[in-house]
Amino acid sequence: MMLPPIIRVFFAIDLPQSIRDSVSRFMGSLKKNAKSHAIRWVRPENLHITLQFLAEVRAEHLSQMLANVRQELEGVVKNSSISFTEVHLFPSVFRPRVIVLGVKPQEELVRLAELIGRGIKASHYDIENRLFRPHLTLGRIKQPFSTNLKFLSAAVVPVMEAISVNEVALFYSEPRPEGSRYTVIERIGWCLPMT
């Protein structure tokens, strides 16, 4: 894949198609109940759980960064599973900017994000310092203080199978007029027995 010299990338958990389909149907019901054009809903193909985001990386540094992240994860991370909880507003109900699904268990994903962050720092790039709260973004609120979000209180998250986490992916985020397109650059997997 040919990449421009400076790119936007993120490490994330990619979702199985069955989960994308379930979340997409759920977002469809939310969109119908919202009756508002002030929310930009995530396209199903772009659903993922971000672990680390980098706004600017030199493409020539990617192979070393991947090697550093792989080294941090090797022998430390074990297969696990995650599931979704309820709908939340980020950063808070008082400043609603994003509609998300909560993810559990949080501790394992926080640890995974920390290890990836160490690999990124070893590649001489900074990571975000804010508290990491794993989540699945469903929509972004364009006008937070004039959008009626009461419809979310009646939202019932569908029962979905647990997601097996045995790899992370490095995505290239390509800005486009119709919205960003995400492409997997490489996957880093681990094959340890389930604990």
C-alpha positions in Angstrom: 0.0 0.0 0.0 1.4 3.4 -1.0 1.1 5.9 1.8 1.7 9.7 1.9 4.7 10.8 3.8 2.7 12.0 6.9 -0.3 10.0 7.9 -2.9 9.7 10.7 -3.1 6.3 12.3 -4.6 4.5 15.2 -4.2 1.1 17.0 -7.6 -0.5 17.6 -9.6 -3.6 18.1 -11.4 -4.5 14.8 -14.9 -5.9 15.2 -16.2 -9.1 13.6 -18.9 -8.6 10.9 -21.6 -10.1 13.1 -21.0 -7.5 15.8 -20.9 -4.7 13.1 -24.3 -5.9 11.9 -25.8 -5.9 15.3 -24.4 -2.5 16.3 -25.5 -1.1 12.9 -29.1 -2.2 13.5 -29.0 -0.7 17.0 -27.6 2.6 15.6 -30.5 2.5 13.0 -33.0 2.4 15.8 -31.3 5.2 17.7 -31.2 7.3 14.5 -34.9 6.7 13.9 -35.7 7.7 17.5 -33.4 10.7 17.5 -35.3 12.5 14.8 -32.4 14.8 14.4 -29.8 15.6 11.8 -27.5 17.0 14.5 -25.8 13.7 15.1 -23.2 12.2 12.7 -23.5 8.5 13.0 -20.5 6.2 12.4 -20.6 4.2 9.3 -20.8 0.4 10.1 -17.5 -0.3 8.3 -15.7 2.3 10.5 -16.8 0.7 13.9 -13.8 -0.1 16.1 -12.4 0.3 19.6 -9.5 2.8 19.6 -6.6 2.0 21.9 -4.1 4.6 20.8 -4.4 7.5 18.2 -1.7 9.4 16.5 -2.6 12.5 14.4 0.7 12.7 12.5 3.2 9.9 11.9 5.9 9.7 9.3 5.1 6.7 7.1 8.8 5.7 7.1 8.6 5.2 10.9 5.7 2.7 10.8 7.7 -0.5 10.5 9.8 0.4 13.6 6.7 1.5 15.5 5.0 -1.8 14.7 8.1 -3.7 15.8 8.2 -1.8 19.1 4.5 -2.3 19.8 4.8 -6.0 18.9 7.8 -6.3 21.3 5.7 -4.7 24.1 2.8 -7.1 23.5 4.8 -10.3 23.0 4.4 -12.7 25.9 2.4 -10.3 28.0 -1.0 -10.2 26.4 -3.3 -13.2 26.5 -6.5 -13.9 24.6 -9.5 -12.4 26.3 -13.0 -11.4 25.5 -15.0 -8.2 25.8 -18.6 -7.2 25.7 -20.7 -4.1 25.4 -22.6 -2.4 28.3 -24.9 0.6 28.1 -25.0 3.8 26.1 -23.0 6.7 27.5 -22.3 10.3 26.6 -18.7 11.4 26.3 -17.0 13.3 27.9 -20.0 13.6 30.2 -23.7 14.2 30.3 -23.0 17.8 31.0 -20.8 18.2 27.9 -22.2 15.6 25.5 -20.1 15.4 22.3 -20.1 11.7 21.5 -22.6 8.8 21.9 -20.8 5.6 22.8 -21.3 2.0 23.9 -19.4 1.1 27.1 -17.0 -1.8 27.0 -16.1 -4.3 29.7 -13.8 -5.4 31.2 -12.1 -2.0 31.2 -8.9 -3.0 33.0 -7.7 -5.4 30.3 -8.2 -2.8 27.5 -6.6 -0.1 29.6 -3.5 -2.4 30.1 -3.5 -3.2 26.3 -3.6 0.5 25.5 -0.7 1.2 28.0 1.5 -1.5 26.4 0.8 -0.1 22.9 1.6 3.4 24.2 5.0 2.2 25.5 5.8 0.9 22.0 4.8 4.2 20.5 6.9 6.1 23.0 9.9 3.9 22.2 9.4 5.0 18.6 9.9 8.7 19.7 6.2 9.7 19.4 4.0 11.1 22.1 0.7 9.6 23.2 -2.3 11.3 24.7 -2.1 11.9 28.4 -5.8 11.9 29.2 -7.5 9.1 31.0 -8.3 6.2 28.6 -11.8 4.9 28.9 -12.4 2.1 26.3 -15.6 2.6 24.3 -17.2 2.1 20.9 -18.2 5.4 19.3 -21.6 5.4 17.7 -22.2 9.0 16.8 -20.8 12.5 17.2 -23.1 15.3 18.3 -22.7 18.4 16.0 -24.7 20.8 18.2 -24.4 19.4 21.8 -26.4 22.1 23.6 -29.3 22.3 21.2 -29.7 18.6 20.4 -32.4 16.7 22.3 -30.8 13.5 23.6 -33.7 12.2 25.7 -34.3 9.4 23.3 -31.1 7.7 24.6 -32.7 7.0 28.0 -35.0 4.5 26.4 -32.2 2.8 24.4 -31.9 -0.9 25.1 -28.5 -2.3 24.0 -29.1 -5.7 22.2 -27.6 -8.8 23.5 -24.4 -9.5 21.5 -21.9 -12.3 21.7 -18.6 -11.6 23.5 -15.8 -10.5 21.2 -12.6 -12.6 21.3 -9.6 -10.3 21.5 -6.5 -11.9 20.1 -5.1 -9.1 18.0 -4.9 -5.4 17.5 -4.8 -3.6 14.1 -3.0 -0.5 13.0 -5.3 1.5 10.9 -4.6 4.3 8.4 -7.2 7.1 8.6 -7.6 8.7 5.3 -9.7 12.0 5.4 -12.3 12.2 2.6 -15.1 14.7 1.9 -17.7 12.0 2.7 -15.9 11.0 5.9 -12.7 9.3 6.8 -11.9 5.9 5.3 -10.0 3.4 7.6 -7.7 0.8 6.1 -5.8 -1.9 8.1 -2.0 -1.5 7.6 -1.1 -4.5 9.7 -2.4 -6.8 12.4 -0.5 -7.8 15.5 -1.8 -11.1 17.0 -1.0 -13.3 19.9 -1.7 -17.0 20.2 -1.7 -17.9 23.9 -4.3 -20.1 25.6 -7.4 -18.5 27.1 -7.1 -17.9 30.8 
